Amino acid sequence: MRITAGSLRGRVIRVPDVAGLRPTPAKVRQALFNILGPLDDMRLLDLFSGSGVMALEAISRGASSAVSIELNRRLTREMGSIRDSWALSDRWQIKTIGVEKGLASLAGEHFELVFADPPYQQGFSEQIPAWLDKCEISCDRLIVEESTKVKPVWPDGWSCVQSRPYGDTCLHFLQKMKPDV
């Protein structure tokens, strides 16, 4: 798999053969980052990070830093190897931990962009906004990748402003609703 654009464009990411791993396809990554536009100085939180490709794409396109949360130790070791060999230690933090515990360790922080690619059709997608709220993690944009077969019901206080299907994949763009005054 290759980085599709930016300062790291063309670099190859080794992806271990791990059951259930489903890296975001290049065409979906390109479409997403074209929608997002410039990422200059943004902080990215990448949940269910898998191969780490979304964090690397964001850094390549100008994000100031990224935090990847992934439970699978084999995947985080590979991400760490890439981070070290590409000299990204000052910009990419990798946490080998479950998403709920990982979010608790970041309580109160702000990220301009949160991307989540949980295992499809297991109900995690709908829980992510509530987990962010519970840990008081704020974000300007939350993007959740899910199967097109699933129609998530988002928790109160969150609005899906756009859903974009790409084959079997759908990107849901969410934002926190402002409380009524």
C-alpha positions as CSV (number, residue, x, y, z in Angstrom):
1,M,0.0,0.0,0.0
2,R,1.3,3.5,-0.8
3,I,0.8,7.0,0.5
4,T,-1.3,8.8,-2.2
5,A,-0.2,12.5,-1.8
6,G,1.8,15.0,0.0
7,S,5.4,15.0,1.4
8,L,5.4,11.2,1.9
9,R,3.7,10.4,-1.5
10,G,4.7,7.1,-3.0
11,R,6.2,5.6,0.2
12,V,5.2,2.0,0.7
13,I,3.5,0.9,3.9
14,R,4.0,-2.8,4.8
15,V,0.8,-4.2,6.0
16,P,1.0,-7.4,8.1
17,D,-1.4,-10.2,7.3
18,V,-3.8,-9.9,10.2
19,A,-7.3,-11.5,10.3
20,G,-10.0,-8.9,9.9
21,L,-7.7,-6.0,8.9
22,R,-9.3,-4.0,6.2
23,P,-7.2,-0.9,5.2
24,T,-9.0,2.0,3.8
25,P,-8.7,1.7,0.0
26,A,-6.6,4.3,-1.9
27,K,-9.6,5.7,-3.8
28,V,-11.5,6.3,-0.5
29,R,-8.5,7.9,1.1
30,Q,-8.0,10.2,-1.9
31,A,-11.7,11.2,-1.9
32,L,-11.7,11.9,1.8
33,F,-8.6,14.1,1.8
34,N,-9.9,15.9,-1.3
35,I,-13.1,16.7,0.7
36,L,-11.1,17.8,3.7
37,G,-8.7,20.1,1.9
38,P,-5.6,21.5,3.5
39,L,-4.7,19.9,6.8
40,D,-2.0,22.4,7.8
41,D,-1.3,22.3,11.5
42,M,-4.2,20.0,12.3
43,R,-4.1,17.3,15.0
44,L,-5.5,14.0,13.9
45,L,-6.8,11.2,16.2
46,D,-7.0,7.9,14.3
47,L,-9.2,5.3,16.1
48,F,-9.0,1.6,15.2
49,S,-5.9,2.6,13.3
50,G,-5.0,-0.8,11.8
51,S,-2.1,-0.1,9.4
52,G,-1.8,3.5,10.4
53,V,-2.3,4.6,6.8
54,M,-4.8,7.4,7.7
55,A,-2.4,9.0,10.2
56,L,0.4,8.8,7.6
57,E,-1.8,10.3,4.9
58,A,-2.7,13.2,7.2
59,I,0.9,13.9,8.2
60,S,1.9,13.7,4.6
61,R,-0.7,16.3,3.7
62,G,0.4,18.8,6.4
63,A,-1.1,17.7,9.7
64,S,1.1,18.8,12.6
65,S,0.6,15.5,14.5
66,A,-1.4,12.3,14.7
67,V,-2.3,9.9,17.5
68,S,-3.1,6.3,16.4
69,I,-5.0,4.0,18.8
70,E,-4.9,0.3,17.9
71,L,-5.2,-2.8,20.1
72,N,-3.3,-5.2,17.9
73,R,0.3,-5.3,19.0
74,R,1.6,-6.7,15.7
75,L,0.1,-3.8,13.9
76,T,1.4,-1.1,16.3
77,R,4.9,-2.7,16.1
78,E,4.8,-2.3,12.3
79,M,3.5,1.3,12.7
80,G,6.3,2.0,15.1
81,S,8.9,0.6,12.7
82,I,7.5,2.9,9.9
83,R,7.4,5.9,12.3
84,D,11.1,5.4,13.3
85,S,12.4,4.6,9.8
86,W,10.6,7.7,8.3
87,A,11.7,10.0,11.2
88,L,8.2,10.8,12.3
89,S,8.7,10.2,16.1
90,D,8.0,13.9,16.9
91,R,4.7,13.9,14.9
92,W,3.2,10.4,15.3
93,Q,2.2,8.9,18.6
94,I,1.1,5.3,18.6
95,K,-0.9,3.7,21.5
96,T,-1.3,-0.1,21.8
97,I,-4.6,0.0,23.7
98,G,-8.3,-0.5,23.2
99,V,-10.1,2.5,21.9
100,E,-12.1,3.2,25.1
101,K,-9.1,3.1,27.3
102,G,-7.0,5.0,24.7
103,L,-9.6,7.8,24.7
104,A,-9.6,7.9,28.5
105,S,-5.8,8.5,28.4
106,L,-6.5,11.6,26.1
107,A,-9.3,13.0,28.3
108,G,-9.9,16.7,27.8
109,E,-7.8,17.0,24.6
110,H,-8.8,18.7,21.4
111,F,-8.3,17.3,17.9
112,E,-9.3,19.1,14.7
113,L,-10.0,15.8,13.1
114,V,-11.0,12.4,14.5
115,F,-11.1,9.5,12.0
116,A,-12.5,6.1,13.1
117,D,-12.5,2.9,11.1
118,P,-13.9,0.3,13.5
119,P,-14.6,-3.4,12.5
120,Y,-17.6,-3.3,10.2
121,Q,-21.1,-4.2,11.4
122,Q,-20.2,-4.7,15.1
123,G,-21.9,-1.6,16.5
124,F,-18.7,0.3,17.4
125,S,-19.5,3.1,14.9
126,E,-22.5,4.4,16.9
127,Q,-20.5,4.3,20.2
128,I,-17.6,6.5,19.1
129,P,-19.3,9.9,19.6
130,A,-20.5,8.9,23.0
131,W,-17.0,7.7,24.0
132,L,-15.6,11.1,22.8
133,D,-18.2,12.9,25.0
134,K,-17.5,10.7,28.0
135,C,-13.8,11.5,27.8
136,E,-14.5,15.2,27.1
137,I,-12.4,15.0,23.8
138,S,-13.5,17.7,21.5
139,C,-13.1,17.7,17.7
140,D,-14.0,19.9,14.8
141,R,-14.8,17.0,12.6
142,L,-15.5,13.3,13.2
143,I,-15.4,10.9,10.3
144,V,-16.6,7.3,10.8
145,E,-15.9,4.7,8.1
146,E,-18.5,1.9,8.1
147,S,-20.1,-0.7,5.7
148,T,-22.7,0.7,3.3
149,K,-24.9,-2.2,4.7
150,V,-25.1,-0.4,8.1
151,K,-27.3,2.7,8.7
152,P,-25.9,4.0,12.0
153,V,-28.1,5.7,14.5
154,W,-25.9,8.4,16.1
155,P,-26.3,9.4,19.7
156,D,-28.1,12.5,20.9
157,G,-26.0,15.7,20.5
158,W,-24.3,14.5,17.2
159,S,-25.5,15.2,13.7
160,C,-24.4,13.4,10.5
161,V,-24.0,16.2,8.1
162,Q,-23.0,14.0,5.2
163,S,-22.6,10.4,4.2
164,R,-20.5,9.4,1.2
165,P,-20.6,5.8,-0.2
166,Y,-17.6,4.4,-2.0
167,G,-18.4,0.8,-3.1
168,D,-18.9,-1.2,0.1
169,T,-17.5,1.6,2.3
170,C,-19.4,4.7,3.5
171,L,-17.8,7.7,5.2
172,H,-20.0,9.5,7.7
173,F,-19.2,13.1,8.5
174,L,-20.4,14.0,12.0
175,Q,-20.3,17.1,14.1
176,K,-21.2,17.9,17.6
177,M,-24.4,19.9,17.8
178,K,-24.3,23.2,19.7
179,P,-26.6,23.1,22.8
180,D,-29.8,25.2,22.6
181,V,-29.4,28.4,24.6
